[in-house]
């Protein structure tokens, strides 16, 4: 069963969360403050060229552009490095995270709490 990061929308299998996340990572993840991939860095979207920019992409983008200035352009100036369009923060809504409620107890097993306490 997948559970989605509220910052970047990445799916995480509940077994991976239970076995591979540290206690701190679990706490941050279920508080909606990011996952080990995005590290809480907001996801941005360019409406002009329809590209997403997620925190876990920083290393690849730095390599692609040959400089870490691209990180400043994207996350500080909110500008797309491909088309120079303005970037907007992606908001993931509750219906996107319906798997949290439909998990048949997997989350409760990982966190040792009632899943409804998280909503």
C-alpha positions as CSV (number, residue, x, y, z in Angstrom):
1,X,0.0,0.0,0.0
2,X,1.4,3.4,-1.0
3,X,1.2,6.5,1.1
4,X,2.0,9.8,-0.6
5,X,4.4,12.6,0.6
6,X,2.4,15.8,1.2
7,X,5.3,17.9,-0.1
8,X,6.4,16.2,-3.3
9,X,3.6,13.6,-3.9
10,X,6.0,10.7,-4.1
11,X,4.4,7.3,-3.3
12,X,6.0,5.3,-0.4
13,X,5.2,1.8,0.4
14,X,4.1,1.4,4.0
15,X,6.6,-1.5,4.5
16,X,9.5,0.8,3.3
17,X,8.3,3.5,5.7
18,X,8.3,1.0,8.6
19,X,11.7,-0.6,7.8
20,X,13.7,2.1,6.1
21,X,12.7,5.5,7.6
22,X,14.3,6.7,10.8
23,X,11.9,7.6,13.6
24,X,12.5,11.3,12.8
25,X,11.8,10.7,9.1
26,X,8.5,8.9,10.0
27,X,7.5,11.8,12.2
28,X,8.3,14.4,9.6
29,X,6.6,12.4,6.8
30,X,3.3,12.0,8.7
31,X,3.3,15.6,9.8
32,X,3.3,16.5,6.2
33,X,6.8,18.0,6.3
34,X,8.4,15.9,3.5
35,X,10.0,12.6,2.9
36,X,13.7,11.4,2.7
37,X,13.6,12.1,-1.1
38,X,12.4,15.8,-1.1
39,X,13.6,16.6,2.4
40,X,10.7,19.1,2.8
41,X,11.7,21.2,-0.2
42,X,8.5,22.4,-1.9
43,X,7.4,21.1,-5.3
44,X,7.0,23.8,-8.0
45,X,5.3,23.7,-11.3
46,X,5.7,25.7,-14.5
47,X,2.4,26.3,-16.3
48,X,4.2,27.6,-19.4
49,X,6.2,24.4,-20.2
50,X,4.4,22.1,-17.8
51,X,7.4,20.9,-15.9
52,X,7.5,19.9,-12.2
53,X,10.5,20.7,-10.0
54,X,10.8,18.5,-6.9
55,X,13.3,18.7,-4.1
56,X,14.8,15.3,-5.0
57,X,15.7,16.7,-8.4
58,X,18.3,19.2,-7.2
59,X,21.3,17.0,-7.7
60,X,20.2,16.0,-11.3
61,X,19.4,19.6,-12.2
62,X,22.7,20.9,-10.9
63,X,24.4,18.2,-13.0
64,X,22.3,19.0,-16.1
65,X,23.0,22.7,-16.0
66,X,26.6,22.4,-14.7
67,X,26.0,24.8,-11.8
68,X,24.2,25.0,-8.5
69,X,22.8,28.4,-9.5
70,X,19.9,26.6,-11.0
71,X,18.7,25.8,-7.5
72,X,18.6,29.6,-6.7
73,X,16.7,30.3,-9.9
74,X,14.1,27.6,-9.3
75,X,13.5,27.7,-5.5
76,X,14.4,31.3,-4.6
77,X,13.4,33.2,-7.7
78,X,10.6,30.8,-8.7
79,X,11.6,30.9,-12.3
80,X,11.7,28.0,-14.7
81,X,15.3,27.5,-16.1
82,X,14.0,26.0,-19.3
83,X,11.4,28.6,-20.5
84,X,11.8,31.4,-17.8
85,X,8.2,31.1,-16.9
86,X,7.0,31.8,-13.3
87,X,6.8,28.7,-11.0
88,X,3.9,28.1,-8.6
89,X,3.9,25.9,-5.5
90,X,2.1,22.6,-6.0
91,X,-0.6,22.0,-3.4
92,X,-1.6,18.4,-2.8
93,X,-5.2,18.1,-1.6
94,X,-6.8,15.6,0.7
95,X,-8.4,13.6,-2.2
96,X,-4.9,12.9,-3.5
97,X,-4.1,11.3,-0.2
98,X,-7.1,9.1,0.1
99,X,-4.8,6.1,0.5
100,X,-4.0,7.2,4.0
101,X,-7.5,6.3,5.1
102,X,-7.9,3.2,2.9
103,X,-4.8,1.4,4.2
104,X,-6.5,-1.3,6.3
105,X,-4.3,-0.6,9.3
106,X,-0.9,-0.4,7.6
107,X,-0.3,3.2,8.8
108,X,-1.4,2.4,12.3
109,X,1.1,-0.5,12.3
110,X,3.9,1.8,11.3
111,X,3.2,4.7,13.6
112,X,1.4,2.8,16.4
113,X,-1.4,5.4,16.4
114,X,-4.9,5.7,14.9
115,X,-4.7,7.0,11.3
116,X,-7.6,9.4,11.9
117,X,-5.4,11.3,14.4
118,X,-3.2,12.3,11.4
119,X,-6.0,14.0,9.5
